[in-house]
């Protein structure tokens, strides 16, 4: 049985060359990309790499593997970023944030020259929305936003960590997941969410990736490039 996530995650490392600043994504597929970068540094295949992690979790993994890290503010630009997605269409729109790192992932993506999404074939969809859309909100007044989402018929739920506590992002915010099932107009929704006071950002990543690597159960990898 092929580990699709591992196959596609390791494959993405082929886009990395010595001397690059590399964006290190977050999640169960990006884990394998980070692992492979660490392996290639250790074996000497890659030299002079600087990594920019998209979450505390990825930072911890990269440090253990001996990947030299820098902060976003220390560099001009990231050469290549590899990250997973919770849903993606083949026209380069997706939902991210299932792991709760959407804000940092989006900031890193905004500063990346080339973006590669690594997904299993089960993440490729015809339209977005089956996966709950994460919205990162500041804690103050978050219940009011929740009620607004509820009134708009967006089926909101606060992200939890464990039974009794709310999930808190690396930036100290809450996440409200919107259970929309089918997003008719992602651009319009992205615009509306971004303009709500108290919303920090949302998990709609529209027109972000340059390449989507799709791992298949038979071990093949489909490549969608712009």
NORMOBEL-V664526 format. One record per run of one state. SS is the DSSP state (H for helix, E for strand, C for the rest). FROM is the first residue (numbers start at 1). TO is the last residue. If there is no record, write none. Layout:
BEGIN
<<SS:FROM:TO> <SS:FROM:TO>>
END
This chain:
BEGIN
<<C:1:3> <H:4:15> <C:16:20> <E:21:24> <C:25:29> <H:30:43> <C:44:49> <E:50:53> <C:54:55> <H:56:65> <C:66:68> <E:69:69> <C:70:71> <H:72:74> <C:75:77> <E:78:83> <C:84:86> <E:87:88> <C:89:92> <E:93:95> <C:96:101> <H:102:110> <C:111:111> <E:112:120> <H:121:123> <E:124:124> <C:125:132> <E:133:137> <C:138:141> <H:142:151> <C:152:155> <E:156:158> <C:159:159> <E:160:160> <C:161:165> <E:166:166> <C:167:173> <E:174:178> <C:179:185> <H:186:194> <C:195:198> <E:199:202> <C:203:203> <E:204:206> <C:207:210> <E:211:215> <C:216:220> <E:221:225> <C:226:226>>
END
